[in-house]
Amino acid sequence: MTTTHSISVKVVNRLGLHARPAMTFVDVAMTFTSEITVAKADTCVDGKSIMQMMMLAAGQGSELCVTAKGEDAEKACKVLSELVSSGFDEEG
C-alpha cells in the first residue's frame, strides 16, 4: 500500500544544512523506497539529490517539511526528522 506522510522539522545545528549533513540526509533517504521531497518555504526538492538539497540553503532555524510517498513513508519521515532534529550529530 502506498501512503504519503509529512513531518515538519527545524534545522538546529549551528552551520545549518551544509554539504556534510546534506549528504548524510541523502544517504539516509536513499535507504528508503519511498519518494522523498524536502520543502523550505516555496522551494521543494528531491531529498535523494545532494545538489537539490544544497539548493535549499537551509540555515540554523530553518523549518523544513519532509514528505515521503511509498510503502515505508512513515518510517522514512520519522528517521529523517530525527536526523535533522539531532543536528546531524554535529556540535552546537
BELMOLIN-V582049 format. One record per pair of residues at least 12 apart in sequence whose ideal C-beta (glycine too) atoms are under 10 Angstrom apart, sorted by sequence separation. I is the first residue (numbers start at 1). GAP is how many residues later the second one is. If there is no record, write none. Layout:
i;gap
I;GAP
I;GAP
//
This chain:
i;gap
26;12
35;12
36;12
43;12
44;12
65;12
66;12
68;12
25;13
34;13
35;13
36;13
43;13
66;13
34;14
38;14
43;14
66;14
32;15
37;15
38;15
40;15
41;15
43;15
66;15
22;16
32;16
40;16
64;16
29;17
30;17
31;17
39;17
40;17
41;17
47;17
64;17
66;17
29;18
30;18
38;18
40;18
66;18
28;19
29;19
30;19
40;19
47;19
26;20
28;20
29;20
38;20
47;20
64;20
17;21
26;21
27;21
41;21
44;21
47;21
25;22
26;22
40;22
41;22
62;22
17;23
25;23
26;23
27;23
40;23
41;23
44;23
26;24
29;24
39;24
40;24
41;24
22;25
25;25
26;25
39;25
40;25
26;26
38;26
39;26
58;26
22;27
23;27
26;27
38;27
39;27
60;27
22;28
25;28
26;28
37;28
38;28
39;28
5;29
9;29
11;29
22;29
37;29
38;29
47;29
4;30
22;30
23;30
36;30
37;30
3;31
4;31
6;31
8;31
19;31
22;31
23;31
36;31
37;31
2;32
21;32
22;32
35;32
36;32
37;32
60;32
2;33
6;33
22;33
34;33
35;33
36;33
47;33
19;34
22;34
34;34
35;34
36;34
19;35
33;35
34;35
35;35
17;36
18;36
22;36
32;36
34;36
17;37
21;37
29;37
33;37
34;37
36;37
32;38
33;38
34;38
35;38
17;39
18;39
25;39
29;39
32;39
33;39
34;39
16;40
17;40
18;40
32;40
33;40
34;40
36;40
16;41
17;41
18;41
25;41
31;41
32;41
34;41
35;41
36;41
16;42
17;42
34;42
38;42
16;43
17;43
32;43
33;43
34;43
15;44
16;44
31;44
32;44
36;44
11;45
14;45
15;45
16;45
17;45
31;45
32;45
13;46
14;46
16;46
38;46
11;47
13;47
17;47
29;47
32;47
10;48
11;48
12;48
28;48
31;48
32;48
11;49
12;49
10;50
11;50
12;50
29;50
10;51
11;51
28;51
29;51
10;52
11;52
28;52
9;53
10;53
11;53
9;54
10;54
28;54
29;54
8;55
9;55
25;55
28;55
8;56
9;56
27;56
7;57
8;57
9;57
7;58
8;58
25;58
6;59
7;59
24;59
25;59
6;60
7;60
24;60
28;60
5;61
6;61
7;61
5;62
6;62
21;62
4;63
5;63
6;63
21;63
25;63
4;64
5;64
24;64
3;65
4;65
5;65
21;65
23;65
24;65
3;66
4;66
21;66
22;66
24;66
2;67
3;67
5;67
6;67
7;67
17;67
21;67
2;68
3;68
5;68
9;68
20;68
21;68
1;69
2;69
3;69
4;69
5;69
7;69
8;69
21;69
1;70
3;70
4;70
5;70
7;70
18;70
20;70
2;71
3;71
5;71
6;71
7;71
9;71
10;71
13;71
17;71
1;72
5;72
9;72
12;72
13;72
15;72
16;72
18;72
4;73
5;73
7;73
8;73
9;73
11;73
12;73
13;73
14;73
15;73
7;74
9;74
10;74
11;74
12;74
13;74
16;74
6;75
7;75
9;75
10;75
12;75
13;75
15;75
9;76
11;76
12;76
13;76
14;76
15;76
7;77
11;77
13;77
14;77
15;77
7;78
12;78
13;78
14;78
13;79
12;80
//
